[in-house]
Amino acid sequence: MKYSILAIATSLFMSAAAAEIPAEIVHLLDYVEHSGCEYERNGSFHSAKDARAHIMKKYKYYQEDIESTEDFIRYAANKSALSGKHYKIHCPGQEAMRSRDWLILELNRLRREKVAN
């Protein structure tokens, strides 16, 4: 009986750990949500908060395929799986750019900051 409880507890712990979102991905999700920018998907514009929710939904769908933050960007925040159109980010006072490129810039900035500290 003790071993069964231990096995169940270990299994639950491992499942919870696997469900945790890596810090870099959390950072990028927060970056999207608090950017003040609009996300363009298939010609429609969405708030930053809605963009985060959409990206999170895609992250959960592709989670088993995602092994890195770059994979996260590629699978969840790059383009429409249906139309193949790239997502674009529209920030005030800046030219629109592909979501992938915008997120890679932020990821690189984050990593440089970590190295500097």
BELLINQUI-V687293 format. One record per pair of residues at least 12 apart in sequence whose C-alpha atoms are under 10 Angstrom apart, sorted by the first residue. I is the first residue (numbers start at 1). J is the second residue. Records with the same first field share a line. If there is no record, write none. Layout:
BEGIN
I: J / J
END
This chain:
BEGIN
18: 63
19: 60 / 63
21: 59 / 60 / 63
22: 68 / 69
23: 69
24: 68 / 69 / 70 / 72 / 107 / 110 / 111
25: 56 / 59 / 68 / 69 / 70 / 72 / 73 / 107
26: 56 / 69
27: 106 / 107 / 110
28: 52 / 69 / 72 / 73 / 77 / 103 / 104 / 106 / 107 / 110
29: 48 / 49 / 51 / 52 / 53 / 55 / 56 / 77 / 103
30: 48 / 49 / 52
31: 48 / 52 / 103 / 106 / 107
32: 47 / 48 / 49 / 50 / 51 / 52 / 53 / 55 / 89 / 99 / 102 / 103
33: 47 / 48 / 49 / 50 / 51 / 52 / 53
34: 48 / 49 / 52
35: 47 / 48 / 49 / 89 / 90 / 91 / 92
36: 48 / 49 / 90 / 91 / 92
37: 49 / 51 / 89 / 90 / 91 / 92 / 94 / 96
38: 50 / 51 / 88 / 89 / 90 / 91 / 92 / 96
39: 51 / 52 / 87 / 88 / 89 / 90 / 91 / 96 / 97 / 98 / 99
40: 85 / 86 / 87 / 88 / 89 / 90 / 96 / 97 / 98 / 99
41: 78 / 79 / 80 / 83 / 85 / 86 / 87 / 88 / 89 / 99
42: 79 / 80 / 82 / 83 / 84 / 85 / 86 / 87 / 88
43: 85 / 86 / 87 / 88
44: 87
45: 87 / 88 / 89 / 90
46: 89 / 90
48: 89 / 90
51: 77 / 87 / 89
52: 77
54: 76 / 77
55: 72 / 73 / 75 / 76 / 77 / 78
56: 72 / 76 / 77
57: 76
58: 72 / 75 / 76 / 77 / 80 / 81
59: 71 / 72 / 73 / 75 / 76 / 77
60: 76
61: 75 / 76
62: 75 / 76
63: 75 / 76
69: 103 / 104 / 107
70: 100 / 103 / 104 / 107
72: 100
73: 99 / 100 / 101 / 103 / 104 / 107
74: 99 / 100
75: 100
76: 100
77: 98 / 99 / 100 / 103
78: 98 / 99 / 100 / 101 / 102 / 103
79: 98 / 99 / 100
86: 98 / 99 / 100
87: 99 / 100
88: 100 / 101 / 102
89: 101 / 102 / 103
END
